[in-house]
Structures are given as C-alpha cells and as structure tokens.
Amino acid sequence: MQRPELESDPERSFVMDSALSDPHNASAEAGSPANGTTRPPSTPEGIALAYGSLLLMALLPIFFGALRSVRCARGKNASDMPETITSRDAARFPIIASCTLLGLYLFFKIFSQEYINLLLSMYFFVLGILALSHTISPFMSKFFPANFPNRQYQLLFTQGSGENKEEIINYEFDTKDLVCLGLSSIVGVWYLLRKHWIANNLFGLAFSLNGVELLHLNNVSTGCILLGGLFIYDVFWVFGTNVMVTVARSFEAPIKLVFPQDLLERGLEANNFAMLGLGDIVIPGIFIALLLRFDISLKKNTHTYFYTSFAAYIFGLGLTIFIMHIFKHAQPALLYLVPACIGFPVLVALAKGEVTEMFSYEESNPKDPAAVTESKEGAEASASEGLEKKEK
C-alpha cells in the first residue's frame, strides 16, 4: 500500500509520502503540467488557512473512523468486516511499501506516464466511488423519508459446489445504498474530468475514514511495530533518495488532501496547494482507533487513551508544520507523529499503572476461521448454560 505525494523542490514545492509541502514555494496539484513559471509567494493568512484546514480535515476521518471502527465488526456485510493486521503483517508492510514504490518508479521510467496515469485514474475512480458511498451511507439514511420504498438486494459470488462451496463476495445492500452510489458517481465523474481539488479531497477523506474504520490492529505491540517500521521507511525515502519525488511527479491519484494557499485571492480556481498524504492520517489513525477500543474494553466509561492519542496527533502534526517553517523544507510527518502517538499514551499508561493491560489487550480477526470457531463454541456454551439454568 503506497501513498506517494509530492515533495519540496527548488523550482516547485512537491510533497512526498508522509511529507508536508513547503509553504514558501509554489506547490503543484497532482496532474498539473509543470510550466516553469514562478508563482507569487502565499500570504500569511493564506498559509494559516491552508494548514489549519489540512489539520481539520486530517482530524475528521480519524475521529469518526475510530468511532465507526467500534461498530464495524458487528456489520452484516462481509465487506464491512474489519481486516485485522497482525504483527507479521506489520513487519512486512514497510518492505512491501518499498517494493511497491520502486516498482512504480521503474514503471514510470520504462513506460509512458500518460497511459499509466490513465489506468490509475480509472482504478481510483472506481475505488473512490465505493469508498465515498460507504462513507456517506449512514449520514444519508437520516434524510430519506419514512415511506421511502427501500428494497433489499444481495450480491453473492461463490466458487466450488456442495460442501466445498466458498463465498468470494457476499454483499447486502438496499435502495438507499444505490442512491448514495449514484451521488458518489457524480463526484467521481467530476474528479475524472476536472481533477478538481474539492473532488480530490472528498475521495481522500473517504479513503481515510474507511481505512481507519476497516483496518484494525490486533494489539498495541503490532501498532508499535507498524508505526516504527513506517517511521524508518518514511524518513529514508523522503530524505535518502529521489525515488519518491520522481514517482510523485508522475503519479495522479487522490492519495493526499490538498488545500490552496491562494484561496483568498483566487477563490475555487486557486492552484497553489499545500498537501498532506493520506498515510499521515490512516497509519496513526488505526492506532488511535485501537486505543479507543482498548478504552471501551476497560469498561471505565472513560476514553482517556483515545483522547490522549488524539491530542498527541494534533501536537505531532503541528510540530511538523512548525519544523517545516523553520528549515524551509518538506518534512516527513511520521517522523513527528509516530513518537507522539506512541509516547503520549504509554506515558499515561505508566502514570495509571496500566501498561500491562494495554499491551496484553488483544483483538481477534473476525475473518479468521479459528476466531469464528471460538465465537461459535462460546455462543453454544452460553446457550447450553442457559438451558441448564432453565431446567434447574
């Protein structure tokens, strides 16, 4: 899972994966042609508005995605079930991401950039519509009238037959979901035709919220492994090589949030963008969501670790922006977010004497056959106990 963006450059400001753009240089929107012209420097008000907006947009999917992650495991649709990341997955993730990045780099060096971006645009067009539809569905349901003719549908794909039949896709939806899909398709066509920054952000927010909601870490140790590995990955590829820069200059996809620094001067047609990679949102976000579920497991009616990690994220992203202004160079945000998001909750756990409880908290994979078997056996045992009590 690679999340490249543009990084800072002497001619134009490019931000790369998990890096914030330098507001003192002009930044290019993904897909805009380089024309070699120098844009006027952004005003302090425009810079403050841009980075304040990026911070707010980063917080929204983390907050609501974490809340939805608590409920998604109870969903009826197989597609809504969370994907649990294990320690092995977390350890391999930076390696897979690095291979993906190098693969994209070679692709753009060998093949025509135009055709590759056409395929990428179609790919993210479909993914964006599905992600946005899934995101707005709970909110849109409140606006439908009570007498709305809502029919139920099921999309089922299986392989094999008889006892060997295995479900590949089992998705249940209704007429309201189809309406949401239609609205999302309008945004998709807008993005495909115009690549407008608002359409880009709608898809980016949807990807981020879905990532935080549906990607679950099985324990805190796994989260530390994942964040630690990506910490090294981020610093190396942003500061150590120009591979990310090359890929980002060629890569067209809504894998970042953007906000114009010249919005006050040019309105919706502004094109001097500050950017934030979705990786800076999703990776810390799934760890923050895990801590919310840990809070709930303590059954103390407090969300101490969630709010602590949420405040740590704000601190880390704010520090990234501050350092960037000091050194006038794009910064890998995970360099500051990872120590803050891990360190703050651990310090709170030390103060409360709950370090053992934090690191022993475990989530099972609902898609794991062993976990399903254990769940069924537990349910059968509970039912047997209930029958025995009734007989007595």
N, C-alpha and C positions, 0 to 999 in steps of 0.2 A: 504494500500500500504506500505509494509515493505521493507526496504532496508538494511538488515543486512550485515555487513562485519566483519573483524577480528580485535580484539583489542590487545593491548600490554600485554605481559605476561613475567614473569621472564625467562621461558625456551625459548620461541619463541615469536616473535612480531606478535600479532594479532590485526587487525584493525576492529573496530565495526562500526555500522551505524553512519555516520557523524563523523568519527574519522580518524585521520591520524596516520599511523604507526610510531613507534619509530625507526629512522634510526640506532640507536646504537645497536639494536638487529637484529637478522635474522628474516625475515618475510616469511611466508609460503603462497604459491599460493593456491587459493581455490581448494580443491580436492587433494592436495598432501598429502601423508601419513606422519604422524609425525614419524621421525626415531630417535629422541632423540639426534642427533648429533649437535654439535655447529659449526656454520659456521664462517669463519673469518670475522672480522669487515669490513664494507664497507669503501672505501677510500673517502676522502672529495670530490674528483672530481666526483665519482660515486653518492654520495648523492646529490650533487648540480645538476647533470644531471637528476637524478630521479625526484627530486621535481620541478625542472624547467620544465620538460616535463609534469608532472602531472598538473602544473599550466596552461601551454599552452593548454593541452587537455581539461581542465575544461572551459577555456575561449571560445574555438571554438564553442561548441554547444550552449552556452549562446548567443554569438554574432549572429551567423547565425540563431539560433532558434528564437531569438527575431525579426529579420528581416522577417523571414518566417511567424511569427505569425501575422504580419500586413496583409498579403495577404491570409492567410488560410481560413478566414471567407468567402471569395469570391469564394472558391473552388466549383466545380460542384458535386463532390462526397460527399455523406452524411458522409462517413468515414473520410473525410478530414475536416469536420466542427469541430470547437473547442468545447471542453467540458468546460462550464463555472462553476467555483467554487463559490458558494455563501457563505455568512457569516455563515450560518448554517452548510454547508459542512466543512468549515474551522474549526469551533469549534469542530466538531465531529472527524475530521481527526486524531488528536493525540490519541484519545480514541480508534478508530478503529485500528490504527497502534499498539498500546499497546496490544490490544486483539489478533491481528494477531501474534505479537511477542511471546506472552505467548502460543498461540495455537501451533506455530512451536516448541517452547521449549518442550511442552508436547508430541507432535508427535515424536520428536527425542528421548525423554526419554522412550516412550512406544513401538514404532515400530522400525523396522530395518532401520538404517540410509542408508543402501545401496539401498533399494527399494524406499525410499522417494526421494533420490537424482536422481535415475533413472527417476522417474516421473517428477521431477523438470527440469532435463536436457532436456527431450523431450518437456516440456512446453516452456522453454526459447529458445529451438531450433526453434520452430515454430514462436514464438513472435520475436525472433532476426532476422529471415529471412524477415519477413514482415516489421519490423522497418527499417532494413538496405536497403531493396528495396525502401521503401518510401523516405529514406534519399538521396540515390544516383540518383533517377529518374530524378530530374531537371538537375543535372550535366551531366548525361549520355546522355540526349536528345541532347546535343550540339555536340556529337561525331558521331551521326548517319548521314549517307549521305542523301542528299535531296531526292534521288529516293528510299529510303528505303520503302519497302511495309508495311505500318503501318495500320493495321486493328483495328477497334474499337470493344470492347466487353462490355457486361453488365452482372453483376451478381446480380440477383434480387430474394430475398426471401420475401414472404408476408404471412400474416395469416388472416383468415377470408375471406369473399367474399362480392361482391357487395359494398354497401356504407360502410360496416364495415371492408373492407379490409385495413390492416395496413402494412406498409413496415417495415420489420425487418432489411434487408440488401439491400442496393442499391448502388452497386459499379461499376463505369465505369472505364475501363482500355483499354490499347491498346497493340500492339505487342512489343513496346519499354518497356512497364512495365513488360511484360513477360520475356524479355531479362534481365532486372535488377533483376527480381525474380530468374532467373537461376544463375546469378553471385552471388547473396546473398546466394543461397543454397549451393554453393561451400564453402563459408566461414562457413556456418552452419555445414556442414559435417566436415570441418577441426576442428571447435571448439568441436563438439561432440566426435570426435575420439581422439584428442590430448589435448584438453583444453589449447591450446597454448595462451600465454598472448597477442599476437597480435590479434588473433581472438576474444579473450575476450574484448579487447579494441575497436575493430570495432563494436561489438554488443553494448558495453557500450556507445560509442559515439552516436550510432544510437538511443538508448533508450533515452539518454539525450536530443538530438536535437528534437526528436519527442515529448518528454514531454514538453519542453519549447514552442514548436510551437503549440501544440494542447490543452494544459491545460491553460485556461485563468481565471484570477481572475476578478470578475466583478467590483471591485473598490479597492482603496488603503486601506480602512478600513479592507476589507476582507483579503488583503495581510498581514496587520499587525497582525490580529487575527491568521492567519495560521502560520506565522513565529514565533509569540510569543508562540503559543502552542507547536510547534515543538522544539523551544528553550528549554522549560521546559522538554519535552519528551526526547530530546537528552541528556541533562545533567543528568537527573535521571537514564536513562537506561545504560549510559556509566559509570557513577561514582557510582551509587547507588546499583546496583545488578550485578550478574554474568550471568544473563539470556541471554544477548546479546552475551557474549563470548561463551556460550555453543551452542547457535544456530549457530553462525558464524563458529565455528569449524566444524560443521556438514553440513553447507549449501554450496552447489555447484551451482553457477549461475553467469552469467555476470552482477552482480549488483554493480560493482565497476570498476574503472580504476586502472590499475597496471602498474608499470614501474620498471625494475630491477635496483638495485643499483650496481650490479656487471656486468653490460653490457660491460664495457670497458675491463674487464678481461675475461669474458666467452662468449661474443657475444650473439647471439639469443638464446642460451641454458642457459642463466642466470636464476637464480631461487631465488634470494634474493630480494624480492619485497617490494617497498613502495606502499601504496594503498590509494585511495580516493573514498568514497562512492558516488554513483550517486545522493543520496539525497542532498549532498552538492552542487550539480550542478543544479538539477532540481528545488528544492524549492526556492533558491534565484533567479534562472533563470526566473521563471514565474513572479516573482515580478519585475525584471528588464525589462522583455518584456512588462509588463503592463505600466511601466513608459515610454517606447518608444512610445506606442500607445497614452499615455497621451500627450507626446511631440507633436505628429502629430496632435492631436485634438486641440492644441493651435494655430496651423496654423501660427507659427512664423518662420518656416524654420530653427529651431534650435533643437538640441537633447540634451539640457542641462541636463535634469534629467536622461536620458539614460546613457550618458557618466559619470555623477556623480556616479550613482549607479554601473556602470561597474567598475569605479576606486575604489569604496568602496569595491566591491567584491575582487579585487586584493589585496587591503590593508588587508581585513579580513582574506583571505586565507594565505597571507604572515605572518600575525601576528600569525596565528595558528601554522605554521611551526616554527616560532621563539620561541614561548612559549613551544612548544614540545621539542625543543632542550635545553631550559633552565631547564625544570623539568624532562627531560628524561622519559616522559610518554606520551602515546597516548592521544590526545585531541579531544573533540567533536567540529568539525569545526563550527557548527551552533552557538556555544557559542560566537564566534567572528564575524561570518558572519552576523547574524541577526541584532545586534546593528549597524554595519557598513552600511549594505544595507538599513536599515530604517532611521538611524540617518542622514547620509550624505544628501540624497535628501530632508528630512524635513528641515534641516538647510538651504539648498539652497532655498527652498520654502519660508522660513521665511525671508531670505535676499531679495528675489524678491517680497515679498508680495503676493504670490500665493498659500498660504496654503488652503484657501477656495476653489479655483479652483481645487487643487489637490485632496482634499477629497470629493468634490462633483462630480468628474468625474465618470461616470457610464457606464458600458458596458452591453448590453442586451445579453441574451442567445439565439443564433440563432436557437437552438433546442427547445426553449420554445414556445409552441403554441401561447401564448399571444404576444410574441415578433414577431412571424411570422404574426399574425393577424394585429398588429400595422404596420408592414412593408408593408403589402398588402394594408391596408387602406391609408397609406401615399402615396404609389405609385398611388392608384386610385385617391386620392385627387389631386396629381400633374398632373395626366393625365387630370382630369376634368378642372383644371385651365388652362392647355394648350389649350384645345378645346375651352374654353370660350374666351381666348385671340384671337384665330384664327377667331372665329365667329365675334368678335368685329372688 
